[in-house]
Each structure stands twice: as C-alpha cells, then as structure tokens.
Amino acid sequence: MPLFDLEQFSDNGLLREESFRRQLDAHDWEQYRGKSVHIRGCGSMPVPTWAYLMTAAKLGTVARKITFGEEQAPLVVFQRHEP
C-alpha cells in the first residue's frame, strides 16, 4: 500500500497553506489510481487538519481506499464501492 507522507510538502518543517496547495496541484495523483493509500498520521511535525482534508479530497478522486493514522492500526476514511 502506498504511503502518503505529508512531511514531503513541508516548508522548513511547517505546512504553509499557499505552498501546500501549489504542491498538491502539481503532484502526480495518477500514481494512486485504483490503489489503497495510507496517509501517515504521525510524524516529527504538526500537521493541521486542513492539510489532511485537502489531501483526502485529492486522493478521493483516484484512490480505491484511503486510510489514516498508524500503519499498524489504520482507520478507513474513504472506500470506493464499485458496482
């Protein structure tokens, strides 16, 4: 399962909304098409709620399933139900 680490979008250890939005828009979301993706929930920097929401919104357009939190006990936040 691909791991989506929000720290890759940090700017000197912080997530700044304007920069984060630009990076999300430029990110290759197709690599997650039809896959289960885990958004890493804990790390070395604080992550604002809006960053998780924006990321889930982008992933929700392509991913089959999105989980969040600790990798050993992930919480399902989205799952596409195919007909």
FENGIGI-V141667 format. One record per residue. RES is the residue in three letters. PHI is phi as a letter, one per 20 degrees, with the letter a starting at -180 (999 if undefined). PSI is psi in whole degrees, -180 to 180 (none if undefined). Layout:
RES_PHI_PSI + RES_PHI_PSI
This chain:
MET_999_126 + PRO_f_142 + LEU_d_127 + PHE_d_109 + ASP_d_114 + LEU_f_-20 + GLU_f_-22 + GLN_f_-17 + PHE_d_8 + SER_f_156 + ASP_c_98 + ASN_l_42 + GLY_n_6 + LEU_c_151 + LEU_e_118 + ARG_d_128 + GLU_g_-48 + GLU_f_-47 + SER_f_-41 + PHE_f_-45 + ARG_f_-44 + ARG_f_-44 + GLN_f_-38 + LEU_f_-43 + ASP_f_-33 + ALA_e_-11 + HIS_f_147 + ASP_e_94 + TRP_f_-20 + GLU_f_-24 + GLN_f_-15 + TYR_d_2 + ARG_g_125 + GLY_m_7 + LYS_d_162 + SER_e_130 + VAL_c_136 + HIS_d_122 + ILE_e_119 + ARG_f_128 + GLY_e_-12 + CYS_b_149 + GLY_a_-159 + SER_e_-3 + MET_c_153 + PRO_f_140 + VAL_d_120 + PRO_f_152 + THR_g_-39 + TRP_g_-30 + ALA_f_-41 + TYR_f_-43 + LEU_f_-44 + MET_f_-41 + THR_f_-46 + ALA_f_-37 + ALA_f_-42 + LYS_f_-46 + LEU_f_-34 + GLY_f_-20 + THR_e_-17 + VAL_c_-33 + ALA_f_153 + ARG_e_-36 + LYS_b_142 + ILE_c_128 + THR_d_163 + PHE_b_154 + GLY_o_-150 + GLU_f_140 + GLU_f_-29 + GLN_f_-24 + ALA_b_68 + PRO_f_150 + LEU_d_125 + VAL_f_123 + VAL_d_-15 + PHE_b_139 + GLN_b_124 + ARG_f_129 + HIS_d_108 + GLU_f_141 + PRO_f_none
